[in-house]
Amino acid sequence: MSASTEGNARAAGYTPHPYVGGRTAALRALAAWRMRWPGAPRVIVLTGNPGSGRSRLLTGFLMMCDPEYRKQLPIDDLDPATVPPDLPAPAVPSAAGRTAAQVLWLLADHFELAAGRTEDVFAELAALEEPVTIVVPDVDQAGPVRAAEEAARVVREVLTPLAATETVQLLADVPRELATELAGALPASQVQVIDLDAPEWADPKGLVLHAETALDAGSGAPELPYTTDPAARRALAEALAARAAGSRLTVQLAVQSLLMAPEGFDPADASQLPTSVGEALDLHARRLGADPQTLRLMLAPLAFAEGDGLPVQLLGTLANAVAGRDMSQDLADGMLLAAPFIQPVEPSSEDDEEGTGEDGTGEDAEAGAGADRALLRLMHPALAEEIRSGLPDVRDTQTRIAMALLEEVPQQDWAQADPYIRDHLAAHTLEAGLLPQLLTDPGLFAHADPVTLRAAIEAVPLEQLGAPARTYLRTAPLLTRSQASATLRAAFLESAFVEDGLAPYAEALHTRGFRLPWRTLWSVPLAGVRAVTTGSVAATGEDGRAVSRSVAALLVPEGTPGSRTLPAAADGARAPRDGTGAADGTAAGEDAGAVNGDGAAAAGGRTALLLHDLRAPEYVDADPSQVVQPSEEDRAAAPLGFSRGADYLRVWARADRRMVAALVSDSPVTDADLSPDGVLVVATERGVTARQILVAAPPAAPSVPAQRTGTTDADASHGLEGDHS
């Protein structure tokens, strides 16, 4: 297959694809791949220069692969060799704006895999009885942070293993610098590289048709001599295509320029037709009597914009920062100048809505979220690269942008900041080399989109990060997995800071306006804790007098410093239950077993008890056999109850079953207990943490307790006295 097939297709009288307008050779190769034609490769790597039309070709091909959409196309009029068979639509996990992990888990969800780890996804795909077809577009736009270079990770961590999986038929749109790497990982017989700028895949006649269609007054172009006269239109289209060196983007920008502002354009003057994206910018500015550098400075904030686009209200601020002067008049007078190169964007739901993870408070959150915000972006990523490459110092420009964005945060209150600033300031400071200095404000950690912030932080060498940033980095998977609201993110981070010995950062989150569901009292990194229970024990005070102290009794391996093994005289005293938790959150499992005189637990291994103050970060030196647990009556009268699963807990008000707090753990929960006065003690594989539940709950009704229905609170730990029921 080669470019010569274009002429053959037209000679046969076939209609060009209505969206692609050509590319017959490439469409034939893709159709053969889709139908698994004998000799067709299992993997196709689609590549080309920015603006070569890769995305347009892939979109047009996928139109024919979708059973519903292809009904809207003139399939019978197209070259049959370009039409894929009528099969179920392939999986299409777009990489645009997504991390490598997100792309992979999109696939896992699509195919309903039971994988729990990334390597399991490839193993399960390899074990499928029938081959699966996967199309991955927009790899060049991968990642929520431009400077993090996520495209390379998508190729290495997702596409290369997929390509090596024999049950996967893969088509991927990959930047040229990564295409060779991906193709080189496979035997030549299994992979084909389609480079749209290579002579065998070039489509000069299709480019002329593309320009001619865009110039047609019947397609919406204004009525001008070269849009209404077919001969003039054809001549101009041929001249544009000849000058553009195969770049569809250059042709598109040139056409938009002359249609939006036709004044001063002479179609007979070839010097007014651009040969590159950069020349399209400069010719447009000169034709309108403007300085090309002024146009580039006006567009520069959009060239650095992250995410879906830049809010209109920030355009002037950032233009001033980039230019180092007041650009307000240039912007006011220059909308016609900039119009051919920008486009409005509908705000995504992620921009408008804060996460609503289970925090039990019904809060949604952010003052700046949900506001109507008009977003702008450049017409194409290649346009952004052209503008960035023309600046003398990209890092210095990003520094000025970052400083300007920081100044737009009212009183440095992240709750009041524009969502763009909250979510994308880290990306700007990353490219400026300033991100580690930014990562000291726990308020930003809580308010920023965790996917974006995590991607930015992971791009910084670990040794350059301070302790708060390292705490955030280890907590980020929990924040993204739980899809937590800003309030719940703050609560998770508050506990994480206490766990890592960063109490001032935890305390700071209580001063940032969040209604946190708890205050973390203490955390100890004790591995191997099998069970916990709350209670009180007689101890000696500082004045030598006996006092009663609230404690958490922890069942730990024998030999743990500070622990005590119950003596045989304890007469078969029983340790707290193992309580692994049933799937519905109610308690399951048997007692951990009686502790005999040798300290051997029936559940296996030798165990002992360690007492920790319930409210203070210190251990208690007292006889564990003297611990007094709350009675069943005390627990029933408490205003709060809890339920739990393998890695989560919910605390709820007994009076109305209203959930007041939800905790998701990043390691399995081994046991938990809730004291009558609302201190939640949770043991995980990492350690033990105590949290005072802060959300006020109505007092329990004094009447007869209601019958339990649905998910109940975890069975109370039977503690040292055992379950004698």
Salt bridges, closest charged atoms under 4 A:
GLU6 OE1 - ARG10 NH1 3.96
GLU68 OE2 - LYS71 NZ 3.44
ASP79 OD2 - ARG28 NH2 2.45
GLU119 OE2 - ARG117 NH1 3.25
ASP120 OD1 - ARG117 NH2 3.06
ASP140 OD2 - ARG54 NH2 3.42
GLU150 OE1 - ARG153 NH1 3.89
GLU157 OE2 - ARG153 NE 3.22
GLU166 OE1 - ARG42 NE 3.75
ASP173 OD1 - ARG54 NE 2.55
GLU181 OE2 - ARG156 NE 2.78
ASP195 OD1 - ARG176 NH2 2.71
ASP197 OD2 - ARG176 NH2 3.46
ASP203 OD2 - ARG248 NH2 3.38
GLU212 OE1 - ARG234 NH1 2.77
ASP216 OD1 - ARG233 NH1 3.62
GLU238 OE2 - ARG234 NE 3.24
ASP282 OD1 - ARG296 NE 3.12
GLU306 OE2 - ARG146 NH1 3.46
ASP330 OD2 - ARG325 NH1 2.93
ASP351 OD2 - ARG373 NH2 3.94
GLU354 OE2 - ARG489 NH2 2.63
GLU358 OE1 - ARG650 NE 3.08
GLU363 OE2 - ARG515 NH1 3.32
GLU366 OE1 - ARG422 NH1 3.67
GLU366 OE1 - HIS447 ND1 2.48
GLU385 OE2 - ARG388 NE 3.89
GLU386 OE2 - ARG296 NH2 2.96
ASP396 OD2 - ARG400 NH2 2.87
ASP418 OD1 - ARG373 NH1 2.83
GLU431 OE2 - ARG388 NH2 2.57
ASP441 OD1 - ARG512 NH2 3.49
GLU458 OE1 - ARG153 NH1 3.76
GLU458 OE2 - ARG454 NE 3.06
GLU494 OE2 - HIS510 NE2 2.90
GLU499 OE1 - ARG474 NH2 2.78
ASP500 OD2 - ARG474 NE 3.03
GLU507 OE1 - ARG519 NH1 2.78
GLU558 OE1 - ARG606 NE 2.66
ASP578 OD2 - ARG530 NH2 3.77
ASP591 OD2 - ARG574 NE 2.93
ASP613 OD2 - ARG549 NH2 2.50
GLU618 OE2 - ARG549 NH2 2.65
ASP621 OD1 - ARG564 NH2 2.42
ASP647 OD2 - ARG481 NH1 3.39
ASP656 OD2 - ARG658 NE 3.71
ASP666 OD2 - ARG474 NH1 3.83
ASP666 OD1 - ARG686 NH1 2.78
ASP671 OD1 - ARG577 NH1 3.11
ASP671 OD1 - ARG644 NH2 3.70
ASP673 OD1 - ARG635 NH1 3.12
ASP677 OD2 - ARG615 NH2 2.57
ASP713 OD2 - ARG654 NH2 3.14
ASP713 OD1 - ARG708 NH2 3.33
ASP723 OD2 - HIS718 NE2 3.39
